[in-house]
Amino acid sequence: MPQMLRERARTDATRVAIRQKDFGIWKPFTWAQYHERACQFALGLAALGLEPGARLGVISENRIEWVLAQMGAGLLGAITVGVYPTSPSPEVSYVIGHADVDMVVCEDQEQTDKVLDALSELPRLRKIIVIETKGLRSFTPEQRALIATFDEVQRLGRESAQAHLIDEALARQTMDDIGLMIYTSGSTGKPKGAMISWRNIRGVVPGIVERLRLDARASHLSYLPLCHVAEQMLTTFTPIYLGSTVNVGESIRTVQETCAKSRPACSWACRASGRSCTRPSASRCRRRARCAGCSLRAPWPPARRWPTSRAKAGRWRRSCALARITG
């Protein structure tokens, strides 16, 4: 993916890669900006001492900084480890410790506190990078010395004279290198880490594209956790290879409004009440109805009815650009 991101920035520099909504305003980022900021973050990580093969943890809701951290780590030859932002401190400590994370990106003070509470159990952790700086003054001088802000890391990258580190890392990179570690939710025991190689990522993209009939004109809504492989498919894997656009809302709590405004070609939806809902995505809308399965407002053709059998449901999915469902 890092090599594809570099190629995308070269061929589609001015096209929009990601749109993020902040304070009600959509802010677009082109492929050139996406690649440039990811490179800056990569060089900033290198200045802080992160080496190829090291692990970078991310604890945050979906936002552009999540994917910048992921791509930055990939450009440096490091491995990204996602942690669910809803996890309590003991679960955060377990994943970070089990994955041998060297540095971790935290969204805000709440996520930072979870890491600091378990600091004595994380001997490998060398740096905490905080995205939102509100509340940093409440930390002790010893804690503050361990913390850097996301903007500070990017500034270190802009001032770095070691851009060759990225070229060298990409030249060494092979398809069998590990790019991502995905941990299970831990519902049947301790969370287990799945090591995802670049070959795994490259291999799954054609199937997603064919199954969902996606192309470069498609847009995606990113709102399920990026530490889950399902959301990674539509936020990083597929868009980088296709050159399609990702929309990121302000919060999971505003996903209905974001879906209505961004009109994505497809998005994931979650299983609820023991069964999955199958329905067209918001961009196909003529009328709107409430889906009992996932409680999101969804489009609904007025002359058609909910499929009453598995076979009919399959034909329904093939006839529309659907939001794929994941548990």
Secondary structure, 3 states (H helix, E strand, C coil): CHHHHHHHHHHCCCCEEEEEEECCEEEEEEHHHHHHHHHHHHHHHHHHCCCCCCEEEEECCCCHHHHHHHHHHHHHCCEEEEECCCCCHHHHHHHHHHCCCCEEEECCHHHHHHHHHCHHHCCCCCEEEECCCCCHHHCCHHHHHHEEEHHHHHHHHHHCCCCHHHHHHHHHCCCCCEEEEEECCCCCCCCCEEEEEHHHHHHHHHHHHHHHCCCCCCEEEECCCCCCHHHHHHHHHHHHHHCCEEEECCCHHHHHHHHHHHCCCECCEECECCECCCCECHHHCCCEEECCCCCCEEECCCCCCCCCCHHHHHHHHHHCCECCEEC
